[in-house]
Amino acid sequence: MGTMPDASSPHTRDRSEASGPNGTEPAGRSGTGSPRTLAEALRAGGDEGLAALLRARPDLLTPVPTDLTQLATRAATRASVVRALERLDRFTLQTAEALAVAPDPAPYDTLLALLGGDDGDPSVAAALPDAVAVLRRQALTWGGDDRLRLVRTARELLAPSPARPSPTGLGPTVAEATSGMSPGRLQEILAAAGLPATHDPVSAVAALTELFTDRTRMSLLLDAAPPEALAVLDRLVWGPPYGEVTADPAPPVRWLRDRGLLLPASPRTVVLPREAALHLRAGRAHRVPEPAPPAVEAGAEHRPQVVDGTAAGQAFTALSTVEELLKEWHEGGPAVLRAGGLSVRDLKRTAVALDAPEPLAAFWLELAYGAGLLASDGEADERYAPTPAYDEWLELPAADRWARLAATWLAATRTPGLVGTQDAKGRTLSALGPDLDRSAAPEVRRRVLELLAGLPAGTAPDPDTVLARLRWERPLRGGGPQSPTTPRQPDAQRPTHPQGPAPTPQAPDLRSLLASWTLKEAELLGFTGRGALATHARVLLGPGLPPAHGGVPDAPEARADTAGPSGFRRAAPTGTAADETGAGAAPVAGPATPPGTGKDGTGTGAPADTYAPGGAAAPDPDADAADPAAAPGGAEPAAGFGAADPAAGPAADADAADPAAAPGGAEPAAAPGSASAEGSGRALTGRGDAPAHPAPVPADPGTLLALAADALAPLLPQPLDHVLLQADLTAVAPGPLQRPLAETLSVLADVESKGGATVYRFTPGSVRRALDAGKSASDLHAFLAAHSRTPVPQPLSYLIDDVARRHGHLRIGAAGAYVRCDDDALLGEILADRRSAGLRLRRLAPTVLAAQADPAALLEALRSMGYAPAAESAEGDVLITRAHARRTPPRTPPAPVPDGPPLPDDALLTSAVRAIRAGDLAATVVRKPAPEPQRPLRTGELPRTTSAETLATVQAAALTGSAVWIGYVNADGAASQRVVAPVRVEGGFVTAYDHTADEVRTFALHRITGVAELAEESS
């Protein structure tokens, strides 16, 4: 069962250098002085190890444990153990699963044999020391290498049972399976197996176990088995180990049952004993151990200039889309549902307005909401509207506006991909509504971007390999299969065949969905271009690329420490997994025009229909026993949704990234924060993909945002102050326009198409709209002449003059409603028009008509008939119609839902470790024997001394400078034990150095319940 590594083996070297912080002997195999409990292991470790445990498992820190016994008890509770197991990578989890099926305690060599098999596996042998160290560091395993123990709660979660098969696919041991079997039946099994009879059931079970663990004798027994019997074993060996049999089983099954190779689990169920299964597996607990993480492979390669240009185009499109969305709701948005959120009908209307699919519209809505640009107004008739922060955001430079959206997306826990799906109660989740928070989203986003950053600049990953890597790093959080041996439901009436009926296809787990959505959303926001990470995104992640929550990239212990809780997911006996759904180069100098991109981020304006949703425990004894032509410059459109352009290979990129497209034809230079093709041409292949200790990053996130904005700014186009007027009553904006020009032009003309260039069309209605807003014909002529690089076409001048000549000739006022005009012939024409019958007009005077309709309806009806009326006030003045901006009161953006307790900082860890050590000293210090009390003390009661004895003892300790133990009750009535060194005793108070608090404190003498001197060796 494996070989013992010598002193020069990698295991010995690694363990001696990285001894577990929980205090086991790093290389000792003798077991001498091995801790008996988890609390003793913690007590024997150093302060650095204790701080590492609290950093890895911050849930243990709230509240701060009083001593190490309490810390060990808390570390062994089910909720805490489940959280810790969820943070383990696949191989570390496989190590824990192997320990759960190994003897308790298990030597290191037994564990190595279970993972590497009889023939051994060098990769397993190299990775196992790190895995064991992680388990020790997180207090999931304790003991020396000769006595490795898994905490009882973890063993209960991972060990096999009839109701919950083990992830290893192994069944119970012979002793467990034969528990309750009659002695006569045991003797029959021994006789059939060719073993001598024994005098008692215990020795019979021991003899059968010895047979199954003896490779030679077990091979001889199986050589005599019928081929059909061996086929039955082949079906059960990798799990599940249970199979159903009939009352009269077939001969092959009977042969196995008679020899104990199949033992009864119930009247109609048999099970393959663990020892027999391990022999058939050549000693392996897992079919496929996975000591190394799968590599993130390259899916496509592009020139970094193409990636940065595409990403900048996507970033600019994102800004334009958010502005368009909030401009659509400028005068007030749709109503808020009673339960919160946006109705399905309003979401569809928003999607139509944005010319985007509904899931994509939900993404932009959630992004604006998360950035604090959009909120409900809080009125009785509650509606959505832009916030005052939106106006401030509009005044920022484009790169800074993008940085704010990017920071919001990175930290947001709201998950727009869930919009349209149902929660656990069958309620449909709505955009901007409740229950969209998923605390794992920020960590998954950050981790996906880190994996992209580990590839050479311009390299887009294969999405499947990214998902595989994430599943390896957090196998239990995904909700999918825990291991290749996840058991499936047995077939009826015969032993289970693992390749039998195909299991029901499993829905993607939440973590995989989050990763898929991250790849798409990163492309939409301009983090990536053609699927590869852009330079400004690398800058935003920081030079050390720190993962979410500050862990160490790719190191197994760090990966185990950075995930938050989502519930422990174990494979059900049916094999159906649980599901949580219910997830460069330097900038080119000078202004650049973004590639032609549509609102959907695909570069062509085509609908991006691929973005759619996927659908306290009892104390443990382990504690102390107790279109390219449309784009200026001919730039290629951006590939959307993170998918690389199928036709875009290196050759295509060479054309698309022609240096001549850059101003002056300059070739972009390498930029800080980007990985060169020579320096980063490696795949992510193992635990050493990233440095063990990343370079320090600026503590202020605003610094990184400013650096990212500086890197993006040169790639964004500069706003233009001109348009190109054309004879077909259109104007072409060859790029983004300055805000005053854009706002005025949007009133004077209608947007006909968008992309790299925006096309505006002038119509009689749009010109009338400008006149209604208070502009005169001369104002419009001057505006166009000032902002057009081409002469104003004659048809456009005629259109403006014609509409202005007729504008306001008819006046609409409120009486019910009336029409006033100096031309009585025109009023007669309106009365004779059959289309005005619904207005029920009648003449009050030669120049006045009255209508049985409100002024707004009358105004709209006459405009639809081809007239150009103007509304007037009660004083007879023309009313100027302008959009009234509606804003909510100041609103705070929604706070992300934390993924478990926050990581403690160094100051808190230092204080907590000091307090725990001091409290443990007070709880375990050896005191001098006290006089026999007059009555026996109750459990947990503090020894008591009289006031005179207390005063005399503390005065003596103050004179000698010695420490004493005291029982003390504070003003709140909370009792505690402390070790103090009295300094001064006066006025009914004792001033003493409190070892528990590590500070000088004053204690009231009347609150000291008892005092005792410390034993000589303790003092």
N, C-alpha and C positions, 0 to 999 in steps of 0.2 A: 504493500500500500504506500509506495513512495519511498524516497531516500532522504536521509537526514543531510541537510546542507552543512558543509564544513565551515570552518571559521573564515575562509576566504571567499565564500559564496556571496553572490550579490545580495541574497537575503540578509545574511549576517551584517554585511557592510551597511545596507540601507537601514536596517533596524537599529543599528548602533548609532547611526547619525541622526535618525529621526525617531527617537524613542517616543512612545505614546505619552501624551501629556498627562495621562491618568495614572501614571506611576507604576507601570510594569517594568520588569527588568528587560532592557532592550535585547540582550542576546542570551540571557540565562535560560537554560533548559532544565535545570535541576528541580525547580519548583520550590526551593528553599526560600522562605520569606515571601512566597506568593500571596497576594492579598486574598482574603477570604470573602470579601464583599465588595460591591461597587464603591461604597463609601470609603473603604480602606484604600482602594486603588486611587480614588480621587485625593485622599489625604496624603498618599505617598508621592503624588506628583507635585510639580512646581507651580508657581503662580502663573507662569506663561502658559502652561497647559490648561490651567483652570480658566484663564482668560480666553484661550482658544475655544474651549467648550462653550462658554457663554456667548462668544461671538458667533459660533456656528449654530447654536440653538438659543436665540434670544428669548424664546418663550420661557426659558428657565429663569430669567432674570426679573420677572415681574410677578409678585414682589421679590425683592432680594431675599434669598434663602438665609435663614438664621445661622445655619451651619452646614457642613458637608453631608451629614446624614439626611437632612431635609432636601438638599440639592440632589442627592442620589435617588431619594424616593420620588422626587418630582421628575427626574430624568427617566424613570422607569414607568411613568404613567402612560396609559394607552394613547391619549391625545398627543402627548409630546413625542412618543416613539413613532407614531404614524407620521407626524410632520417630518421627523428626521429621516425616516425611510423614504419619504417622497423626494427628498433632496439627493438621494444617492444615484450615481450613474449606474449603468447596467452591470458592469463587472463587479463593482462594490456590492451591489444588491445581490448578484449571484453568489458572492462570497458569503454574505449573510444568510442566503438561502441554503448554501452548503453547510454552514454551521448549524442551521436549524435541523438538519437531518443527520448530523454527525453526533457521536456520543457527547454527553455533557459531563465534564469538560472534555475538549478535544485537543490533542496535540497539533502543533502547526503542520507536521508532516501528514497527518490524517486529512487535514483540510486541503493541503496541496494535492494529495492523491485524489480527493473527491473532485477537484476542479481540473486537474491535469490528466487523470486517468492512470491506469497501470503503466502505460508507456511514457507518461510524462509529456509535458508541453512547455518548451522553453519560453514562449510568450506568456503563458500563465505564470510560470515560476518567476519571471521578471516583474510582472505586474502585481502579483499577490501581496508582497510586502507593503506596497503603497495602499492597497485596498484595506488590509488589516489595520494599518496606521490610521486610515480615515475612520474606520469603525471604532477604534480606540479613542480617537480624538473627539468623537461625538458621543462617547459613553454608551455606545451600543454593544461594545465588546469590552471585556476586561479580563485580566489574568495574564500570567506569563505565557510564553510560547509553548510551554508544556501543558498548560491548563487554560486554553482559550474558552471563555464562556460568553454566550449571547444572553443579553438580559432577557428575563423570563417573558416579558410582554412581546418582545420581538420574536422570540421562539414561538409563542402562541399564535402570532400573526402569520408566520412563515412556515411552520411545521405542518405536515399533512394531517388531515383528519377526514373522517367519512363525509362530513358536511362541506369541507373546504379542502380539496386536493392541493397538494403542494405545487408551487410553480415549477419545481423540478420534475414533477410527474411521478415521484416516488410514493410508495404506500407506507403502511405501518411496518414496524419491525416484527420479527417472528414473535417476540415476547408480547408485543401489543396485540397482534392478530390472534394469538392463542389464549389470551386472557379469558378465563371462563370456560375453556375447553375441558372436557372430562379427561381424567388421567388415562382411561382406557383408550380413548381416541388418540391421545398422544403416543401411547405405546404402539398402536397400529401404524401410525405414521412412521415411527422409528423402524419398525420391522420392515415396512415396504421400502424404506430408504436404505435398507441394509445396515442399520445401526443396532448395536446391542441394546437390550432393554435396560431401563433404569428403575430406581426404586421410588422416585418421586417426580412430580411434574416439573419442578424447577430444573433438575438435572436433565430431564428430557428436552426442555426448551433450550437449555444450554448446548446439548449435543446437536440438536437440529441447527442452531445458529452457527455452531462451529463448522458443521458440514457446508452450509451455504457460503461461509466466508473463506473456506479452503478452496483455492483455485483448482488444485489438482483433483481432489475428490469430487468437487462439483462438476468439473469437466467430464469425469468418468460417468457420473450419474446422468448427465445430459446426453452423453454419447449413446446411452442405452434407451433414450426416449424415442418414441415413434415420430416420424417426420411431421405428422399432423399436430402432435403436441408441441413441437418446436415452433410450428407456425402460429399456434395460439399464443405462446410466449412472445413471439415477435410482435404480435398485435398489442400486447400489454406493456412491453418493456419501457417504452418512452412515455407512457401515460396516455390516458388515465389508467391506473392500475386495477380498476374495478371492472368487472364484467358480470353480466347476468347469465344464469344457467337455469335449465329446466330441472324438474324433479328427477328426471332420469337423464343425466348428462351423457354426451357422446363419449366414446371410449377415450379419445385423446384427453378430454377434460378430466375424465375419471382418473386416468393415469397420473396426471399432474396433481389432482386433489389428494390421491392416496399417498403421495410422497411429500406432501406439504409444500409443493411448489405453487399451489393455489390453496389458500386458506379461506374458510368461510367468514364472510363479513356480516351476512344476514341469511335467512333461509334460502333466498334466491340469488344471492350475490357472492362472488368470490373475489379475492384480492391477491395480487402478486406481492409476496413479502419484499421488504426493502433490500435485505441482504441478497436475495436471489436476483432482483432487478439490477443491483450494482454489479454482480458477476456478469450478467448478460450485457451490461453497458461497458464492460472493461473498466469498472471503477468510477466512471464519470457520473457526477450528479446532474450535469446539464449536457444536453446533446451537443450544443454549440456554445462553448464559452466565448465570451467577447471581451478579451482583456484590453483591446485597443479600440478607440472610437473610429467609426467609419469616416473616410476622408470626404471632404466636400470637393467634388469634382467640377471642373470647368465645363460649362455648357456652350459658351460662345466667347470669342475674343474679338475685341474692338480696339481701335486706337483710342487712347485716353482723351484726345481732343474731341472725338465724336461723342464719347460718353459725357464729358463735361458740357458740351454744347447741347446735347439732347436733354440732359438733366436741367440745364438752365431754362430751356424752352418749356419743360414741364413745370418748373417752378413758377415761371411767369404766367403760364396758363392757370395754375392753381390760384394765384393772386387775382387774376381776372375773373375766375369763376366765383370766388368768394365775394368779390365786389358786385358782380352781376346778381348774385343771390340776394345780397342785402339791399341792393338798389331796387330789386323786385318787391321787397317788403318795406320800402322806404316810408310809405304812408301807413304802415301797419300790416302785419302779416295775418296768417290764418288764426283761427281760434284755438285755444288749448283744450284738449279733451278733459273731461271731468277727472279721469284717472291719470291725467298728465300725458304729454306727448302730442304728436301730430297725427291727424286722422289719415287713413289710407287715401282718401280722395284728395286731401291737400298735398300729400306727398306726391301723388301722380301729377297734380298741377305744377308743383315745383319742378318735377323732372321734365315736364314739357317745356316749362320756361327756360330751363337750363339746357334743353336738348340733350338730355342724358338719361340713361336707365335709372329706374327707381333706386336700386341699391347704391348707385354712384351718387345720386342726389342725397340719399341719406348720409353718405360719408361726408359730403360737403357741409350739410346741415350740422352734423355732430362736431365737425372740426371748428366751425364758426361758434358753435355753442360752447365748446370746450375752451376756446380762446377768449371767451367773455365778450364776443362781438354781437351776440344774439341772446335774447332772454325773453321771458314773459313779462308783461308790463305790470302784473299784479292788480289790475283793475277788476271790477265786478264782472264785466264781460272780458275775461282774460284773453289776451291775444299776444302773439309773438311780434317782436319789433327789434330793430337794432338798438344797441346800448350806446351811451355816451362814449364808451371806450372805442366804438367803431369809428367815430369821427376823429379821435386821436390817432387811431391806427392808420387812417387814410392819409394823415399828414406825414407819416414816416417815409423814409426812402424805401424803394421796393425791396431791397435786400433785407432791411430790418423788418419789414412786414413779413417776409418769408421766414426769417429766423423766429419770429414769434409763433407763427403757425407750426413750424418744425418742432419747437420746444413743447408746444401744447400736445402735438401728436405723440412725441416720444414718451411723455409722462402720463398720457390719458389712460384711464382704465375703462372708459366707456367704449364699447365695441360695436361700431355701426354694422358690421357683418351679421350681427344677430337680428337686425331689424327684419320683421316678417316671419321669424321663427316663433315657436311657442315655448313658454316656460314649463316648469314642472306641473303647473295646474292647468295647462292647456290654454292659457291666455296668450294672445298674439302680442309680441313685443313691438312697440311703435317707436318711430324716430323721435328723439328728444324726450322720450318717456323714461319711466323708471325701469329698474332691473336690467339695464344694459351694461352694468359694471362687471368686469372680470379682472380680478386683481392680478392675474398672471400676465396680462397683456403688455405692460411696460417691460417686464423682464424678457418676454419672448421677442418683442420688437428689438430691444437692445441686442440680444444674443444673435438674432438673425443678421443684423447689420454688422456685428463683430465678425461673424463667419464670412460675410462678403468682403469685409476689410482685410481678412487674412489672405485673400486671393490677389494675384498680381493686378496692378492697375489696368482697367479696361476689360477685365475678365468677368463674365457673368456666370454664376453657378448653375449647375443642374439642380432645379428645385427639389427633385426627389432625394438627392443626396443631402440637401439641407435638412429636409424633414427627417431623414434617417439619422442624421447626427443629433438632432434635437431629441428624437425618441431614445437614442442611446444615453444621452445625458440625463434625461428624466423619464425613465421607463414607467414609473408608477403614476406620474402626473398626467400622462397622456390619456389614460383610460382605455388603451388598447391592450393587446396581449402583453403579459409581463415577460415572457421569454419564449423561445421557440418550442418549449414543451408545455405551453398552456393547455390544460386538459380540455377535452370536448365531451359532450354527452355520450354515454355508452349506447351502443345499439342494443335493442331489446333481444332477449333470448340467446345471446351469445357474447363471448368476450369482445370488448370494444376494439375496433380496428381504427387506428389513428388516421389511416387514409380512407376511411369509410365515407359515409355521406358528407358532402362538403358542408362546412359550417355556414351559417347565415352570414352574408357579407356584413361587415361591421361598418357603422358610420364613422367618418373621420373623428378622431378625438379633438377636444377643444384646443389643445396645444398645437396640433398640426393645422387646424383651421386658422388659429392666430398667426402661425408662421406663413401660411399661404396668403392670408389677407395682408400681412406685413409686406410681402414681396410686391403685391399689387399696389398697395397704398404708397409704398416708398417710391414707386415709379410715378404715381400720380402727383406726388408732392415735390418731385425733383431730387429726392435723395439718390436715386439711381437713374441711369440713362441706358436704355437697351439692356437692362438687367444688371449692369455693373455699377458699383458704388462710385459716386462722383467725388471730386476733390473736396468740395465744400462740406460734403457729408462726413468725409474722413476727419476734417478739421473739427466739426461739431462733436464727433465722438471722442475727440481728445487724442493726444499723442500716445498714451498708453492703452487706448481702447479699453477703458475699464468696463466690466460688465455691470449689469444692473445690480444695485445694492452694494457695489464696491468690492466684489469678489475678485478672484484671480482667474483670468481666462484659461479654460481648458484643463486646469489642474483639477483632478478629481475631488480633492477636498474642498476646493473653492466652489466647484459646481454643486457639490452637495450642500453648500452653505448658503446659496443665493436664492433658492427657490422658496416660494411661499406655499401655504396650504391650499389644497383644493379637495381634500377628502381622500382617504386611503382607498385605492381601487384595487381590489383583488379579482382575479378571474373567477367567475362563477363555475360551478361544476359542469354547467352546460357548455362552457367555453365561449359564451357570448360576453364580450367585454363590456364593462360599464362605460357610460358616456357622460361627459360633463356638459354637453351642449344645452340641455334643458332645464374663439383661431383658430487716379488721375494725373492729371497734368495741371500746370498752373493756369490760371485764367489768362485769356488772351487780352493783351493790353488794348484799351480803347473800347468804345461801344461796339456791341455786336447785336445783330438782329436774331432773335430766337428762331429755331426751326419752326416750320408751319405745324402748329399743333391745334387740335380741336379741343372742345370743352371736355371731351371724354378722355383726353390724354393720349389718344391714339395717333395723333399727328395728322389725321385726315378728317377729323370731325365725325367719323363714323361712330355709331353707338358701341360702347364698350360693354357688350352684354355678357362678358365673361366674369364680371365682378358680381358675384351672387353669393348669398350665404349658404353655407353647407347645412346645411342644416345644424369629571375628574375621577380617576380610578383608585382602587384601594392601594395602599403602599405595597411595594414589591420587596420580597425578601432579598433581592439583589442589593437593595440599600442595606444599611446596617441591620443585621437581623433584629430586629425590632421591626398732300399734293406738293411735289417739290417745286414746280414752276411758280406756284403762288407765294412761295417763301422768298423773301429778298435774298439775293445771293445764291439762290438755288440750293439752299441747305435741305438735307433730307428731313422728312418728317420724323418725329420721335416715335419710337416703338412704345406701345402702351402696355400698361398693366404688367410690367416686369418681364414680359416675354420678349426674348430676343427676336429680331427680324429674321425669319427663316432664310431669307436671301442675303442677309448681311453677314458675310464672312470677312476675313481680312482683306480680300480683294475689294469687296464693296466698300469697306471702310476707307480704303486708300483713296477712293474717288470722293467719298462723302466728306472726308477730312482734308480736302485740298487746302494747303496753306494759303492759296490765293484767296480763299473765302474770308480769311482774316484780314483786318485792316492792314494794308501795307504788305500783305503776303508774308508776314513774319511767322516763323515756326514757333509755336508755344514752347516755353521752357519748362523744365521740371519744377515742380512746386513743393514747398515744404508740406509735409503731411501726406504726400502721395508716395506710393510704393513704385519704384522703377521696375521695369520688366526683368532686369538682371537681379535686383536685390530682393524681389519678392516672388520669383518664379517657382513657387512651391505650393503644393497642395496641403490642406489641413489633414494631417495623417495620424496624429497621435496626441498623447498627453503633453508632449513638449512642443505643441504648435505655437504657443505664445510664451513669452518670458515668464519665468516663475514670479518675478516681481516687476510689474509694469512700471514704465516711467511715470513720475508724478505728473499729475494734471492740475490745471488751475482749480483752486477750491471753489471759486465763484463761477457758477454756470453762466452768468452773464458774459464772462470773458470769452468762453468758448462760442457763445452765440455771436458776439461781436466779431471774432475771428472768422467764423463761418460766413457771416454777412459780408465781410471784407473780401473773402475768397469768391463769393458768388457775384458781387456787385459788378465787376468788369465784364461778366458774361451776360448780364441782363441788358436789354436794349434801352437806350436813353429816350425819354419821351420826346415826341416831335411836336413842332409848332405849326405844321402845315398839312394840307391834304391836297389831293389831285382831283380837280373837278373834271368831269367828262360830259360829253354832249348828250349822253343818254339819261340825263338827270340823276347821275350817281356821283359819289365822291369816294375816292379810295384813300384810306389812311394806311400808308406803307409800314406802319409800326404803331406802337402805343402812343397815344396823344397826351399832351399836357392836360391836366385835369380841367381847367376852365374851358379849353377848347373842346374837350370831349363832352363836357356837360352841356354846353350850348349846342353842339352839333347833334347830340342825342335828342334835343327838343326840336330842332329844325328838320331833322331827317330821321328815317327809320333804318335800323340796322338790317341789312339784307343777308349778309354772310360774314362769317368770322374765320380766322385762321391766321396765317402769317401776316395777311393784310385784311383790314376790315372794310367792307363795302357798305356805304350808306346810300339810301335812295330818297330823293326829294319827291314828295307827293303833295297834292293840294291839302290833304288833311294834316300832313306834318308842318307845312308852311303856316296853315291856320293855327296850329298848336303854338307855334312861335309867336304869332300875332296875339293870340290869347294871353300869352305870358308877358305881354307888355312891350314887345318889340315892334318897331315900325318897319315899313318897307325899306327906308333908307338905312336903318340899322342893319338889316339883314344883308343888303348889298355891300355895305362897308365891311361887315364881318367876313363875308366870303372873299372879297377882294384882298383883305389883309392876310388871310390864312390859306390862300390857294397859290400853289406854285405854277398853276396854269391859268390862263384867262378864264373869267367867268363865262360859261357858255350862254349864248343868247336864249336858248329855250328855258334855262333856269331863271334868267332875269325876267323873261315874259311870265313865267309861272308865279314868281313872287309878286310882280306888279298886278297880275290879274287877280290873285287871291286877295291882295291888300285892297284892291279897288272895291271888291265886293264885301270885304270883311267889315262887319259892323253896320252894314246898311240896314239890316234888320236888327231890332233891339228886343230882347226878351226880358220881361220884368215879372214881379210877383204881384198878383192880385187875387185870384187863383193863379192865372198866368196870362200874360198879354203879349201881343206882338205889335210893335210900333215901327212905322216906316213912313218917311216923307213921300214915298212913291206909292200912291194908292193903287196904281196899275199892278205893281208887284204884289200887293196884298190881294188883289182880285185874282191874280194868277195862282196864289197859294190856295185861296178858297175853292177855285175850280179844279185843283189837282185832286184826283181821287185818292191819292196816298195820304191826304190830310184828313180823311173822313174820321179816322179813329181819334183825332185830336178834338173833334166837335167844336170847330172854330165858328165864331160869329162876329160880324162887324159891329163895333161900338161907335166908330167914327170913321170918316174916310181914311184916316191914317192909323187906326188902331183896331186890332183883332183881339178878342178874348178867347181863351181855351179852357176847357175843363180838364186840365192836366197841370202837373207841377212844372215850374220853370226848367228844371233839369231835363225832364222827359221831353218837353217841348223843344228845348235847345237841341237835344240829340236827334229828335225826329226831323227837324228842319235840316240839320246837317246831312242826315241820310238821304234827304230829297235833293241834295246838291246845292243848298244855300249856305251862306256863310254868316249866320247870325252871331250876335254878341250879346252876352248877358249884361244887364245894367243894374245899378243900385236903385234904392228908393229915391235918391236925389237925381237920377238920370245919368249918372256917370258910368262909363264902361268898366265892368269888373275884370280885373286881371286875374287869370287863373294860373296859379303856380302850385306845384306840388308842396304840400305841407309835410315837412319831415316829422315823423313820429318817433320818439325815443322813449325807452323805458327809464325808470329811475336808475341810478347807479347800481350795478349788479356785480357780485363776486362770481368769477368763473366756478364751475363745479369742481369740487376737490376730488382728486383721485382717491379711490378706495385702497387703503394700504394692504399689501400682501403680507399679512401677519405683523408681528411686532417689529418696530423699527430696529435697525442694527445699532447697537450701543456704540458710543464713541469711546476713545481711549480713556478719557477722564472717568467716565462712568464705570468702565470695566475695572480700572485700577481701584476705585473706591469700593466697588462690589466685591472684588477679590479680597481686599483688605478686611472688609466687614465679615465676609464668610469665614475667613481664616481666624479672625478674632473670636467670632461666635463659636467656631468649632473648638478653639482652645478653651473657652469657658465651659463648653459642654463636656470636654474630654479630659480636662486637667485632673491630675491626681491630687486629692486633698488629704490632709491628715485626718485620721479617724476622729470623728466627733463623739462626744459622750453619748451613751445609749439613751435615746429619747424615752420619755415616760410612756409613750404610746407609739405603736408602729406608724410610720409615715405612709400616707396613701400614695398611689401611683401619680407621679408628676408633682407631688407636693415638695416645696422647698424646705430644707432643714431650717430650724428656727433657733435663734439664740436670744437671750434676754438683752435688754437695753444696756445693762452694765457690761455684759460679756462683749457685746458689739462694740461699745465705746473703748473698752480696754484693748481689744484686738486691733482695731484700726489705729489707735494711738501708738501701740507697739510697732505696728507695721510702718507708721510714719517715721518713728525714731530710727528704725533699722533699715528703712528704704526697701523693704520687701513687698512682694505682691500678695494679695489675698483674694480669695473668692468671696463674692457677696451675692445674696439674693435681693433683688430690688423691685419695688412696685412703684411705677411712675404715677403722675397725677391723673392719668386716665384709667388707672387700675390694672394696667398690663404688667405682668410679672416677667422678669428676665433674670438670667444668670450672667455675671460679669466677672472678669478678672481685672482688678484695679490695683494701682500702686499709690497708696495714700501719700500726700505731700503735706497737708496741713489739716488739723482738726480743731475747729473753733466755732462757737456760736450755734451749735447744733447742726453744723454742716461739715462734710468731709470733702476737701478738694483733693482730687486724685487723678492720675493718668489712667484713662479707660482704654485698656487694650482692645476692647471690642470696637469702639468708635475711633480709636487711634487719635485721641485728643484729650486734653485736660478738661474735666467736668467737675461740677459740684453736686454732691448727693446729700439729701436730707437724711440725717441719722434715723429719724422716726420712720422712714420708708424702707430702711434696710431690714429685711426679714431675718436674715441670718448671715453669719460670716464664718469663714474657716480659713486657716492657714494652708498654704500649698505644701505638698510634700517636697522634701529637699531636692529630689531630682527634677521636679517641675519648676521650682522657683529659680 
